[in-house]
Amino acid sequence: MKDTVLTIVVPCYNEEEILPETITCLQELLDELTAESLISDRSKILFVDDGSKDRTWEIIYKEGLKNKYVKGLKLARNVGHQNALLAGLEAARDLSDCVVSIDADLQDDIRVIREFLLKFHDGCEIVYGVRKSRETDTFFKRSTAQSFYKLMKGLGVDLVYNHADFRLMSQRAIKELDRFKEVNLFLRGIVPLIGFRSDVVYYDRLERKAGETKYPFKKMMAFAFDGITSFSISPIRFVLVIGFVSFLMSLAFGSYFLALKFLGATQTGWTSLITSIWLIGGLQLIAIGLIGEYVGKIYKEAKQRPKFIVDIDTFNLSVPKRQLLKRREEEFVYRKVSETGK
């Protein structure tokens, strides 16, 4: 247990207000876990700067010069929370036995990381941090979040209820995650697809101590829509069903309006306007827009552009060349074994 190398990956975007306290809290946690022999003293905290416009990287870099725990990964530009998190996981993978991902605001209770590690030592490859309740959220946020999880479940997407991106993953699990090549990342849906032994740890979410949330309503809605369209074609099937229903309704209303016309109860042209413009036209616009969203995702996937570009990496900077070569050889063997199934 004491030889377990843990890396805590922390995606950051304009977090200069909260970052000093975050570093202190995580450093104290690593000291405690090391004293309990749950992790190795070679464990690290990897801060991923996702193209911040404030002093976030300056704080990370200066702290890394004097703090043995702190390392930094600076991305060339802002690529979004999910891609920044993936960049941190990939950077920490080969030099870590397990990796815990957590947001910089530390609203997720870091004290349960101890339970993460106990379950990891018990054989779990993935451990999810799950909120006990949403009492601290506003009614609107709580109701929309619950509706999202129920909707995703109804669409057949396997999500862990009330889980965000606070989780532990073993090195083996991260290597399997790397085999998922899609550009439209939704890690909350991808990680459960790995299928390795997993468990959950429940915790109470804390209040944000400083700074502002990086997920306002607009971003939350965009994130939810990306999750739905990345994992399910049910919306397109729903549009198909609506198309059939509208066709049958058009036939029924057409018959009704035709009867009214013969009885002389309508004005000339009224029937065609009601049937064609309002019903069929609206449905066509919805269908075209929804299909266009899927076509756009296919377009992004087809280009195969990199999910992120690393500008500065202090985590792997000091790794000896011999160790880097050994790491590449082990990764090559691992991929060959995975491909052949032997």
Beta strands, then each sheet from edge to edge (+ up, - down):
strand 1: 6-12
strand 2: 44-49
strand 3: 70-75
strand 4: 98-101
strand 5: 126-131
strand 6: 163-170
strand 7: 198-203
strand 8: 310-313
sheet 1: 7+ 5+ 6- 4+ 1+ 2+ 3+ 8-
end
